[in-house]
Amino acid sequence: MKLLKKIGNFFWSRSFLINFGALLVVYVGVFISLKSCLNSTTNHGEKIEVPNLIGKNSNNVKQLLAGTGLSFEVLDSIYAPSKTVGTILEQDPKSTLVSDLYVKSGRTIKLRVSKRVMLVEMPALIDKSQRFAEGILRNRKFRYDIEFKPSREADGAVIDQIYKGKTIEKGSMIPIGSRITLLVGRNEIGVPVELPNFYGLTIAQAKERVESMLNMEFFVGSCIGCETSADSSIARVYTQSPEYEPGSFVASGGSITIVATKDFVVEDLLEQPEESYEIP
């Protein structure tokens, strides 16, 4: 009984009641402050309707969300050639009309928009057969052109793959439907090729013209009066083999040999038919 009386006296003592009252005041103050803070940071009770952005253009989203307290972010683009570029195809969260859900201010709406260009990886086609390369390009929805180049080593095989006038490396990402030019080697020997007239041309000009022909080789038989490279650069052709005749042809895969002279008389060109010479 004495113990219970001492305990009762302790709880009803002035010091205990003061400390208990102070602790209670602190607890209530912390509770009220915490609740107020949470309400302000979590926007407790706030309900904002999410608008339906599907079908709208992403360029107009900022205006559509003005005053709502919401923001947006475009996550990525989806290939949709039938849609206008930037058309919104997906949104997260979905509109309140669809999901019956509301959000608080500051929420970011994630968007996926349309694009009309789909990038496709360029395959490696060099050294592949023409038929195989064409099949690969068709499977990847590329358009293509075929051009041929004389070649004894790569007959029927792709020598180069070209996009917009330049060689395109394998693995390059380009728009689907792009036009690729395949340069294919062709070993054509014996095909009749029109024989040009080299009379009056410089050695460099004659060589360039032969190299543009089909599988033809170029030789300089001699350069009369040429002792230095400068002499050779100004020397001009005065005879060739096979000999030129108007309308003559030569079999591809052969060779053309010219003889040049440093002391070529320019006036001699005037004795030639107009279509058979050119003066650079």
Rosetta silent file (secondary structure, phi, psi, omega in degrees, C-alpha in Angstrom):
SEQUENCE: MKLLKKIGNFFWSRSFLINFGALLVVYVGVFISLKSCLNSTTNHGEKIEVPNLIGKNSNNVKQLLAGTGLSFEVLDSIYAPSKTVGTILEQDPKSTLVSDLYVKSGRTIKLRVSKRVMLVEMPALIDKSQRFAEGILRNRKFRYDIEFKPSREADGAVIDQIYKGKTIEKGSMIPIGSRITLLVGRNEIGVPVELPNFYGLTIAQAKERVESMLNMEFFVGSCIGCETSADSSIARVYTQSPEYEPGSFVASGGSITIVATKDFVVEDLLEQPEESYEIP
SCORE:     score description
SCORE:     0.000 S_00000001
   1 L     0.000  -37.979  179.097    0.000    0.000    0.000 S_00000001
   2 H   -64.554  -36.050 -179.747    2.835    2.348    0.762 S_00000001
   3 H   -65.280  -44.809  179.422    4.324    1.650   -2.681 S_00000001
   4 H   -63.653  -37.440 -179.990    1.069    2.478   -4.479 S_00000001
   5 H   -65.397  -38.932  178.946    0.708    5.626   -2.461 S_00000001
   6 H   -66.650  -38.658  179.220    4.227    6.728   -3.428 S_00000001
   7 H   -65.183  -44.076  178.636    3.503    6.063   -7.100 S_00000001
   8 H   -61.029  -40.948  178.968    0.254    8.028   -6.898 S_00000001
   9 H   -64.139  -35.333  179.950    2.013   10.914   -5.213 S_00000001
  10 H   -65.431  -46.911 -178.382    4.660   10.940   -7.987 S_00000001
  11 H   -66.538  -27.396 -179.286    2.124   11.168  -10.830 S_00000001
  12 L   -98.493    9.925  179.429    0.263   13.942   -9.071 S_00000001
  13 L   -76.143  156.141 -176.550    3.362   15.827   -8.143 S_00000001
  14 H   -63.324  -41.793 -177.906    3.877   19.296   -9.537 S_00000001
  15 H   -64.299  -39.792 -179.885    7.156   18.466  -11.336 S_00000001
  16 H   -65.991  -44.609 -178.523    5.612   15.485  -13.145 S_00000001
  17 H   -64.118  -37.334  178.842    2.562   17.460  -14.274 S_00000001
  18 H   -65.428  -46.760 -178.876    4.750   20.321  -15.562 S_00000001
  19 H   -65.291  -40.300  179.465    7.016   17.955  -17.532 S_00000001
  20 H   -64.917  -42.638  179.117    4.062   15.987  -18.885 S_00000001
  21 H   -63.116  -41.084  178.982    2.274   19.182  -19.950 S_00000001
  22 H   -64.440  -41.738  179.004    5.406   20.459  -21.688 S_00000001
  23 H   -63.271  -40.082  179.782    5.856   17.142  -23.525 S_00000001
  24 H   -65.279  -40.978  178.973    2.220   17.202  -24.633 S_00000001
  25 H   -63.139  -43.381  179.205    2.549   20.751  -25.953 S_00000001
  26 H   -62.632  -43.404 -179.213    5.682   19.790  -27.924 S_00000001
  27 H   -62.053  -47.332 -179.696    3.964   16.695  -29.368 S_00000001
  28 H   -63.266  -40.259  179.465    0.873   18.612  -30.460 S_00000001
  29 H   -63.347  -43.124  178.386    3.059   21.357  -31.998 S_00000001
  30 H   -63.783  -42.655 -179.402    5.127   18.825  -33.953 S_00000001
  31 H   -61.886  -45.799 -178.950    1.990   17.024  -35.147 S_00000001
  32 H   -66.048  -42.279  179.972    0.338   20.214  -36.372 S_00000001
  33 H   -64.152  -43.946 -179.543    3.522   21.442  -38.079 S_00000001
  34 H   -63.482  -43.047  179.937    4.123   18.092  -39.787 S_00000001
  35 H   -64.190  -40.902  179.448    0.546   17.876  -41.015 S_00000001
  36 H   -65.508  -40.642  179.821    0.675   21.417  -42.353 S_00000001
  37 H   -64.884  -44.636  179.870    3.977   20.744  -44.102 S_00000001
  38 H   -63.834  -39.614  179.904    2.694   17.546  -45.687 S_00000001
  39 H   -64.049  -38.511 -177.689   -0.463   19.256  -46.886 S_00000001
  40 H   -75.608  -35.735 -177.654    1.517   22.028  -48.512 S_00000001
  41 H   -82.822  -30.425 -179.001    4.118   19.778  -50.172 S_00000001
  42 H   -99.215    2.474 -179.273    1.745   17.037  -51.333 S_00000001
  43 L    50.331   50.115 -177.264   -1.074   19.402  -52.312 S_00000001
  44 L   -57.527  129.841  178.180   -3.452   17.362  -50.229 S_00000001
  45 L    87.514   -6.447 -179.243   -6.986   17.530  -51.572 S_00000001
  46 L   -80.974  137.930 -179.796   -5.929   19.073  -54.889 S_00000001
  47 L  -136.434  115.499  178.389   -7.469   17.496  -58.009 S_00000001
  48 E  -116.076  131.570  179.998   -6.457   18.520  -61.518 S_00000001
  49 E   -77.898  132.165  177.935   -8.090   16.980  -64.551 S_00000001
  50 L   -83.755  120.826 -179.142   -5.656   15.537  -67.111 S_00000001
  51 L   -73.461  159.010  176.844   -6.593   16.776  -70.593 S_00000001
  52 L   -87.387  112.663 -177.094   -6.764   14.456  -73.591 S_00000001
  53 L  -103.194   -4.520 -178.959   -3.729   15.260  -75.778 S_00000001
  54 L   -60.786  130.596 -179.790   -3.985   12.305  -78.176 S_00000001
  55 L    89.818  -15.141  177.594   -4.158   13.546  -81.765 S_00000001
  56 L   -80.522  162.842  177.024   -2.958   17.041  -80.852 S_00000001
  57 E   -90.665  138.967 -176.367    0.344   18.393  -82.174 S_00000001
  58 H   -62.262  -22.174  178.440    3.199   18.609  -79.698 S_00000001
  59 H   -67.899  -19.260 -176.595    3.871   22.195  -80.802 S_00000001
  60 H  -103.267   -0.793 -174.563    0.562   23.225  -79.212 S_00000001
  61 H   -63.826  -39.553 -178.704    0.863   21.341  -75.914 S_00000001
  62 H   -57.498  -41.253  178.699    2.390   24.244  -74.022 S_00000001
  63 H   -70.258  -38.259 -178.477   -0.648   26.387  -74.794 S_00000001
  64 H   -65.901  -29.926 -178.301   -3.064   23.543  -73.996 S_00000001
  65 L   -96.147    0.272 -179.082   -1.532   23.066  -70.532 S_00000001
  66 L   -59.998  129.897  178.063   -1.244   26.766  -69.728 S_00000001
  67 L    84.239   -4.723 -179.438   -2.792   27.534  -66.344 S_00000001
  68 L   -90.095  -17.117 -176.284   -3.229   23.867  -65.360 S_00000001
  69 L    82.280    6.733 -179.397   -0.022   23.598  -63.348 S_00000001
  70 L  -104.298  153.319  175.426    1.004   20.602  -65.478 S_00000001
  71 E  -123.681  174.322 -179.403    4.125   20.170  -67.621 S_00000001
  72 E  -140.794  160.975  179.177    5.012   17.751  -70.397 S_00000001
  73 E  -146.090  129.711  176.734    7.992   15.814  -71.738 S_00000001
  74 E   -87.752  114.389 -177.228    8.400   14.125  -75.128 S_00000001
  75 E   -75.802  -50.861 -179.856    9.935   10.723  -74.457 S_00000001
  76 E  -163.086 -179.588 -179.423   10.510    9.552  -78.030 S_00000001
  77 E  -115.864  145.734 -179.529    9.130    9.432  -81.553 S_00000001
  78 E  -117.622  132.872 -179.373    7.232    6.614  -83.228 S_00000001
  79 E   -66.472  115.475  179.985    7.361    6.006  -86.976 S_00000001
  80 L  -146.550   83.210 -173.522    3.900    6.824  -88.329 S_00000001
  81 L   -62.327  -20.225 -178.793    4.106    7.972  -91.980 S_00000001
  82 L   -84.067   -9.087 -177.666    0.343    8.589  -92.205 S_00000001
  83 L  -102.454  153.041  172.941    0.416   11.142  -89.361 S_00000001
  84 L   -66.797  141.403 -179.222    1.602   14.730  -89.367 S_00000001
  85 L   -56.708  130.876  178.693    5.029   15.073  -87.780 S_00000001
  86 L    91.469    2.369  177.508    4.685   15.731  -84.037 S_00000001
  87 E   -67.754  132.351 -178.145    1.188   14.263  -83.639 S_00000001
  88 E   -76.614  122.432 -178.304    0.757   12.905  -80.098 S_00000001
  89 E  -103.006  -30.968 -178.827    0.161    9.149  -80.204 S_00000001
  90 E  -141.981  149.686  174.129    0.496    8.224  -76.505 S_00000001
  91 E  -143.271  148.573  178.727    0.370   10.025  -73.164 S_00000001
  92 E  -141.983  119.568    3.939    1.038    9.008  -69.567 S_00000001
  93 L   -74.270  160.191  178.406   -0.968    9.492  -67.416 S_00000001
  94 L   -68.909  165.468 -178.378   -3.990    9.026  -69.636 S_00000001
  95 L   -64.831  152.374 -179.967   -6.674   11.691  -69.744 S_00000001
  96 H   -61.114  -33.746  179.465   -9.131   11.879  -66.853 S_00000001
  97 H   -61.089  -31.168 -178.726  -11.999   11.172  -69.266 S_00000001
  98 H   -90.187  -44.824 -173.313  -10.441    7.782  -70.019 S_00000001
  99 H   -97.314  -15.613 -176.452   -8.888    6.814  -66.671 S_00000001
 100 L    61.496   25.838  179.298  -11.142    8.769  -64.241 S_00000001
 101 L  -111.752  147.708  178.495   -7.944    9.735  -62.408 S_00000001
 102 E  -117.027  159.066  179.573   -6.848   13.193  -61.282 S_00000001
 103 E  -127.333  174.019  177.162   -3.369   14.532  -60.595 S_00000001
 104 L  -103.837  163.961 -179.530   -1.788   17.305  -58.558 S_00000001
 105 L   -62.197  150.384 -178.354   -0.022   20.379  -59.883 S_00000001
 106 L    91.386   -6.549 -179.033    3.551   19.912  -60.996 S_00000001
 107 L   -71.953  139.738  178.449    2.849   16.536  -62.597 S_00000001
 108 E  -100.797  128.646  178.174    4.690   15.884  -65.879 S_00000001
 109 E   -93.764  122.804 -179.490    2.774   14.247  -68.719 S_00000001
 110 E   -86.026  131.902 -176.010    4.957   11.870  -70.756 S_00000001
 111 E  -123.143  148.798  168.900    4.315   11.990  -74.508 S_00000001
 112 E  -124.552  126.957 -173.394    5.195    9.898  -77.546 S_00000001
 113 E  -116.174  166.871 -177.140    4.827   11.672  -80.881 S_00000001
 114 E   -87.208  153.282  170.213    4.810   10.648  -84.529 S_00000001
 115 E  -138.470  152.747 -176.483    7.611   10.948  -87.041 S_00000001
 116 L  -103.832   -1.438  179.270    7.558   10.326  -90.785 S_00000001
 117 L  -117.970  123.067  177.191   11.185    9.327  -91.129 S_00000001
 118 L  -111.331  126.280 -178.665   12.386    5.951  -89.927 S_00000001
 119 E   -85.909  136.007 -178.918   16.134    5.378  -89.813 S_00000001
 120 E  -126.188  144.760 -178.849   17.442    2.049  -91.075 S_00000001
 121 E   -76.919  132.590  178.057   20.949    0.635  -90.790 S_00000001
 122 L   -76.032  125.902 -179.511   22.918    0.458  -94.017 S_00000001
 123 L   -79.234  168.427  175.462   24.144   -3.108  -94.634 S_00000001
 124 L   -92.288  112.460 -174.588   27.601   -4.107  -95.878 S_00000001
 125 L  -115.397  -10.251 -179.140   27.186   -4.986  -99.564 S_00000001
 126 L   -63.701  134.941 -176.576   30.682   -4.569 -100.997 S_00000001
 127 L    76.660   -0.424  174.414   31.982   -7.853 -102.491 S_00000001
 128 L   -86.196  155.912  178.385   28.447   -9.304 -102.375 S_00000001
 129 E   -68.070  155.319 -178.306   26.790  -10.451 -105.599 S_00000001
 130 H   -58.781  -45.072 -177.690   24.467   -8.024 -107.332 S_00000001
 131 H   -63.846  -42.972  179.053   21.412  -10.254 -106.829 S_00000001
 132 H   -62.917  -43.754 -178.636   22.140  -10.751 -103.115 S_00000001
 133 H   -63.702  -40.481  178.922   22.679   -7.003 -102.598 S_00000001
 134 H   -62.458  -41.503  179.096   19.422   -6.148 -104.358 S_00000001
 135 H   -62.747  -40.875  178.967   17.513   -8.564 -102.112 S_00000001
 136 H   -63.771  -43.403 -179.097   18.997   -7.049  -98.953 S_00000001
 137 H   -65.635  -39.595  177.821   18.092   -3.518 -100.063 S_00000001
 138 H   -63.962  -41.300  179.998   14.524   -4.546 -100.901 S_00000001
 139 H   -62.632  -30.864 -179.237   14.105   -6.214  -97.490 S_00000001
 140 L   -95.963   11.559  174.944   15.182   -3.015  -95.763 S_00000001
 141 L    64.925   31.643  173.343   12.837   -0.893  -97.906 S_00000001
 142 L   -92.771  148.740  167.366   15.614    0.926  -99.746 S_00000001
 143 E   -92.262  158.272 -176.301   15.320    2.025 -103.350 S_00000001
 144 E  -154.196  155.211  172.310   18.351    1.428 -105.525 S_00000001
 145 E  -122.420  152.002  178.556   20.037    2.022 -108.879 S_00000001
 146 E  -114.950  127.605  172.686   22.622   -0.208 -110.523 S_00000001
 147 E  -124.728  146.289 -176.278   25.663    1.192 -112.300 S_00000001
 148 E  -111.160  147.818  177.819   28.384   -0.900 -113.876 S_00000001
 149 E  -135.955  135.917  179.044   32.133   -0.407 -113.923 S_00000001
 150 E   -57.116  131.490 -179.898   34.689   -2.405 -115.883 S_00000001
 151 L  -160.429  127.081  176.904   36.399   -4.884 -113.585 S_00000001
 152 L   -85.346  -25.945 -175.252   38.213   -8.142 -114.212 S_00000001
 153 L   -90.272  -28.346 -173.060   38.363   -9.102 -110.525 S_00000001
 154 L  -119.563   47.849 -178.579   34.828   -8.273 -109.336 S_00000001
 155 E   -64.633  116.276  178.897   32.641   -9.458 -112.186 S_00000001
 156 L    82.981    1.543 -179.297   29.020   -9.293 -110.958 S_00000001
 157 E  -108.318  156.316 -179.503   29.993   -8.186 -107.442 S_00000001
 158 E   -74.460  124.732  177.709   29.367   -4.861 -105.701 S_00000001
 159 E   -92.173  -34.939 -177.314   32.412   -2.604 -105.855 S_00000001
 160 E  -153.643  150.267  174.446   30.942    0.372 -104.004 S_00000001
 161 E  -119.380  125.623 -167.849   27.723    1.440 -102.249 S_00000001
 162 E  -124.866  135.863  176.926   26.847    5.099 -102.717 S_00000001
 163 E  -133.565  121.919 -177.982   24.362    7.418 -100.991 S_00000001
 164 L    55.232   41.680  174.153   23.958   11.036 -102.086 S_00000001
 165 L    83.080   -0.793 -178.292   27.057   10.837 -104.232 S_00000001
 166 E  -129.769  151.380  175.957   29.363    9.478 -101.522 S_00000001
 167 E   -61.661  131.769  179.298   30.370    6.035 -100.321 S_00000001
 168 L  -108.112  128.669 -177.703   28.237    5.056  -97.350 S_00000001
 169 L   -77.190  151.457  176.018   29.774    2.905  -94.646 S_00000001
 170 L   -62.418  145.090 -179.797   28.018   -0.137  -93.235 S_00000001
 171 L    89.362  -11.001  177.907   26.111    0.593  -90.035 S_00000001
 172 L   -66.571  140.714  179.894   25.251    4.160  -91.048 S_00000001
 173 E   -97.105  119.075 -179.440   21.671    5.110  -90.130 S_00000001
 174 E  -133.136  160.050 -176.658   19.737    6.636  -93.033 S_00000001
 175 E   -62.894  141.425  175.533   16.016    7.201  -93.712 S_00000001
 176 L   -60.341  143.401 -178.081   13.982    4.250  -94.896 S_00000001
 177 L    86.220    0.098  178.803   13.216    4.470  -98.607 S_00000001
 178 L   -63.598  155.305 -179.779   16.508    6.205  -99.389 S_00000001
 179 E   -97.410  123.277 -179.974   17.990    5.601 -102.839 S_00000001
 180 E  -109.795  137.320  174.614   21.253    3.666 -102.893 S_00000001
 181 E  -103.065  122.904  176.717   23.490    3.347 -105.946 S_00000001
 182 E   -98.935  123.194  175.798   25.287    0.026 -106.285 S_00000001
 183 E   -94.787  113.442 -172.993   28.435    0.118 -108.366 S_00000001
 184 E  -110.762  134.408  177.776   28.806   -3.375 -109.819 S_00000001
 185 E   -73.664  144.113  178.654   31.880   -4.761 -111.553 S_00000001
 186 E  -141.288  122.379  179.230   31.447   -6.138 -115.046 S_00000001
 187 L   -94.942   92.082 -178.392   34.059   -8.051 -116.987 S_00000001
 188 L  -112.010  105.846  179.843   33.151   -7.296 -120.575 S_00000001
 189 L  -109.655  133.449  175.983   35.832   -8.320 -123.039 S_00000001
 190 L    90.308    0.872  177.736   35.367   -7.960 -126.772 S_00000001
 191 L   -75.000  129.848 -178.968   32.420   -5.557 -126.664 S_00000001
 192 E   -62.880  129.153  178.563   32.726   -3.020 -129.504 S_00000001
 193 E  -125.351  135.164 -179.234   33.633    0.434 -128.191 S_00000001
 194 E   -62.424  132.976 -177.264   33.792    3.542 -130.331 S_00000001
 195 L   -88.455  120.620  178.720   37.391    4.564 -130.946 S_00000001
 196 L   -76.794  164.730  172.272   38.127    8.227 -130.147 S_00000001
 197 L   -98.309  116.201 -176.832   40.519   10.442 -132.074 S_00000001
 198 L   -93.954   -0.392 -175.738   43.421   11.348 -129.775 S_00000001
 199 L   -58.428  126.886  177.569   45.186   13.575 -132.288 S_00000001
 200 L    87.828   -6.298  178.801   46.232   16.867 -130.699 S_00000001
 201 L   -83.056  154.346  171.397   45.428   15.851 -127.121 S_00000001
 202 E   -72.913  164.988  179.824   47.976   15.979 -124.341 S_00000001
 203 H   -60.311  -40.310 -179.055   49.145   12.660 -122.918 S_00000001
 204 H   -64.777  -40.267  179.461   47.091   13.293 -119.760 S_00000001
 205 H   -67.367  -40.600  178.954   43.954   14.022 -121.768 S_00000001
 206 H   -64.315  -42.326  179.531   44.413   10.911 -123.893 S_00000001
 207 H   -63.000  -43.145  179.823   44.931    8.741 -120.814 S_00000001
 208 H   -61.393  -39.591 -179.473   41.815   10.130 -119.138 S_00000001
 209 H   -68.679  -38.680  178.175   39.735    9.380 -122.225 S_00000001
 210 H   -65.714  -40.264 -179.079   41.040    5.795 -122.452 S_00000001
 211 H   -66.132  -21.991  177.411   40.329    5.195 -118.770 S_00000001
 212 L   -81.718   -8.479  179.139   36.709    6.197 -119.327 S_00000001
 213 L   -85.748  173.990 -173.340   36.358    3.408 -121.911 S_00000001
 214 L   -87.935  110.052  174.636   35.445   -0.182 -121.105 S_00000001
 215 L    54.121   40.962  179.315   38.384   -2.311 -119.949 S_00000001
 216 L  -107.078  145.004  177.539   40.918   -0.536 -122.118 S_00000001
 217 E  -107.311  150.483 -174.820   44.598   -0.118 -121.324 S_00000001
 218 E  -118.727  132.851  178.118   46.658    2.937 -122.224 S_00000001
 219 E  -134.107  144.262  172.609   50.279    2.982 -123.349 S_00000001
 220 E  -103.409  109.605 -178.864   52.645    5.738 -124.447 S_00000001
 221 E   -64.878  -45.279  176.733   54.794    4.281 -127.209 S_00000001
 222 E  -166.341  162.125  175.819   57.163    7.218 -127.159 S_00000001
 223 E  -131.285   99.453 -174.029   57.325   10.937 -126.563 S_00000001
 224 E   -69.762  128.593  178.118   59.585   12.543 -129.142 S_00000001
 225 L    81.962    4.132 -178.421   61.689   15.375 -127.811 S_00000001
 226 L   -91.799  115.972  177.340   60.601   14.769 -124.189 S_00000001
 227 L  -112.671  -24.267 -179.616   63.514   14.912 -121.762 S_00000001
 228 L  -128.276  169.021  177.173   61.725   16.140 -118.632 S_00000001
 229 H   -64.405  -30.159  177.360   58.300   15.764 -117.059 S_00000001
 230 H   -65.502  -38.865  176.668   57.573   19.330 -118.126 S_00000001
 231 H   -61.970  -43.527 -178.848   58.226   18.304 -121.734 S_00000001
 232 H   -64.193  -32.950 -176.433   55.826   15.365 -121.363 S_00000001
 233 H   -70.695  -24.067 -178.866   53.120   17.603 -119.920 S_00000001
 234 H  -103.323   -9.111 -179.278   53.037   19.818 -123.004 S_00000001
 235 L   -66.485  151.301 -178.769   53.587   17.093 -125.600 S_00000001
 236 E  -128.161  152.754 -177.666   50.628   16.219 -127.833 S_00000001
 237 E   -73.088  131.902  173.907   49.514   13.081 -129.603 S_00000001
 238 E  -122.379   -8.154  172.696   50.223   12.950 -133.301 S_00000001
 239 E  -153.265  156.675 -177.306   49.622    9.251 -133.977 S_00000001
 240 E  -147.067  159.129  176.019   47.778    6.369 -132.305 S_00000001
 241 E  -138.590  124.046    1.742   47.271    2.635 -132.611 S_00000001
 242 L   -63.297  149.501 -178.832   44.669    1.421 -133.542 S_00000001
 243 L   -70.108  140.543 -177.821   44.542    4.213 -136.101 S_00000001
 244 L   -80.278  136.038  168.496   41.515    6.474 -135.962 S_00000001
 245 L  -138.620  142.733 -179.522   38.942    6.565 -138.722 S_00000001
 246 L   -53.801  129.155  178.418   35.529    8.222 -138.434 S_00000001
 247 L    79.831    9.581 -178.659   33.003    5.702 -137.102 S_00000001
 248 L   -81.278  154.179  179.422   35.663    3.116 -136.204 S_00000001
 249 E  -126.524  159.754  175.905   35.362    0.768 -133.232 S_00000001
 250 E  -134.675  147.404 -178.902   37.782   -1.201 -131.083 S_00000001
 251 E   -74.828  132.275  177.644   37.116   -4.335 -128.981 S_00000001
 252 L   -63.657  152.689 -178.125   36.966   -3.705 -125.231 S_00000001
 253 L    92.950   -3.523  179.598   39.650   -5.379 -123.171 S_00000001
 254 L   -95.288 -151.550 -178.096   42.377   -4.332 -125.575 S_00000001
 255 E  -141.678  159.502  176.472   44.856   -1.486 -125.509 S_00000001
 256 E  -128.775  129.682 -179.762   45.520    1.850 -127.185 S_00000001
 257 E  -116.750  134.465  178.740   49.015    3.123 -127.783 S_00000001
 258 E  -120.553  155.729  172.148   49.823    6.734 -128.599 S_00000001
 259 E  -122.590  130.009 -176.656   52.953    8.519 -129.762 S_00000001
 260 E  -119.093  164.384  176.839   53.406   12.121 -128.720 S_00000001
 261 E  -141.346  140.421  178.710   55.824   14.892 -129.584 S_00000001
 262 L   -71.367  -28.385 -175.107   56.909   17.960 -127.679 S_00000001
 263 L   -95.503   34.343  179.031   57.250   19.944 -130.905 S_00000001
 264 L   -64.039  131.895 -179.800   53.655   19.477 -131.959 S_00000001
 265 L   -91.310  116.175 -176.034   52.588   22.367 -134.207 S_00000001
 266 H   -59.448  -32.258 -179.094   49.249   23.724 -133.001 S_00000001
 267 H   -61.803  -24.904  179.479   48.453   24.950 -136.495 S_00000001
 268 H   -59.794  -26.164 -179.486   48.362   21.321 -137.608 S_00000001
 269 H   -63.335  -30.525 -176.777   45.081   20.991 -135.715 S_00000001
 270 H   -68.349  -17.997  178.351   43.411   23.302 -138.192 S_00000001
 271 H   -81.964  -12.007 -178.980   43.971   20.718 -140.919 S_00000001
 272 L   -88.207  152.741  173.579   41.896   18.166 -138.988 S_00000001
 273 L   -56.481  145.670 -173.563   38.089   17.909 -139.212 S_00000001
 274 H   -56.571  -37.506 -174.869   36.499   20.072 -136.498 S_00000001
 275 H   -79.803   -4.702 -172.787   34.968   17.122 -134.626 S_00000001
 276 H   -99.071   -0.120  179.495   38.293   15.201 -134.464 S_00000001
 277 L  -143.710  166.197  172.299   40.279   17.532 -132.186 S_00000001
 278 L  -149.765  139.549  178.569   39.989   19.804 -129.204 S_00000001
 279 L  -107.966  116.662 -178.683   42.316   22.470 -127.903 S_00000001
 280 L   -63.809    0.000    0.000   42.220   22.812 -124.081 S_00000001
